[in-house]
Amino acid sequence: MFKQKPRKQTFSKEEIISALHACAKRLGRVPTYTELSKMSGVKFTAIRRHFGTFTQALRATAMEVGHCGVTSSMKDLFNDWAGVARAVKRVPTINDHCVHGKYSPRPFLSRFGGWTKVAEGMREFAEGNGLDKKHPELMAMIAQWRPRGPMKRTPVERGADGVPLAPRPKLLLDRPIYGPPLTPPGLAHEPVNEMGVVYLFGMVAYKLGFVVTRLQSEFPDCEALREIEPGRWQRLRIEFEFESRNFLAHRHDAKECDMIVCWRHNWAECPKNIEVIELSSIVRKLM
């Protein structure tokens, strides 16, 4: 058993890195988050604030061996997922895995296409390899688990012409005001991935009070103007995701983004400074 030190309320980025080095020196290997927490008192909230994920913190110390950057077999992923499930006593969320998992969520997302599909993928792998009989408690967890649907949102606001609008925009006091742009509106088909979200948003953006001014492959994906009130517009930094929770899985910096535009909003812990536009709850009312 590790002797737990008195806990601090806050940790700086440098203190977390020092704590990781100290733990690694004592253990003779890369520490897990649980070991780091027990030995130094560093909480995951501090890691998320400074690094986003535990794997990112390890990357900052050049101690990512055994985490990202290695090719993981399905058996490795199953064992890792099973260990997290036993630790949290339920089907793990993506946040659970960031805290307790050996691997980052990325290989799971790459293999299954979305976190809500991981549990079913693990069940199929277990049944296909005779592991379901060895892990009945995990199979029971999966059988009782149901993926959470889109978050409930307030009714969509409508303008004077009856066209549904996005949730009422907030005036950002640190941004300049622009005159109204001259750009035509449009419409698109329901998306099945992030690129579909980009295309759909581009086609309905004007009806939602947006005009796209820049798209790029780097984070954040998009820069756009939004009408705050008649004749007054502000510039926003937008990141596109098929599911809002992918923002966390992709390790984006919440301080560098104003809004997530997604098809499905399933990130209950989304930072308060980021507004979320869930197209699935808006676009159908535009059709």
Buried (B, 14 or more C-beta within 10 A) or exposed (E): EBEEEEEEEEBEBEBBBBBBBBBBEEBEEBBBBEBBBBBBBBBBEBBBBBBBBBBBBBBBBEBBEBBBEEEBEBEBBBBBBBBBBBBBEEBBBBBBBBBBBBBBBBBBBEBBBBBBBBBBBBBEBBEEEEBBEEBEEBBEBBEEBEEEEBBEEEEBEEEEEEEBBBBEBEEEEEBEEBEEBEEEEEEBEEBEEBEBBBBBBBBBBBBBBBBBBEEEEEBBBBBBBBBBEEEEBBBBBBBBBBBBBBBBBBBBEBEEBBBBBBBBBBBEEBBEEBBBBBBBBBBEEBE
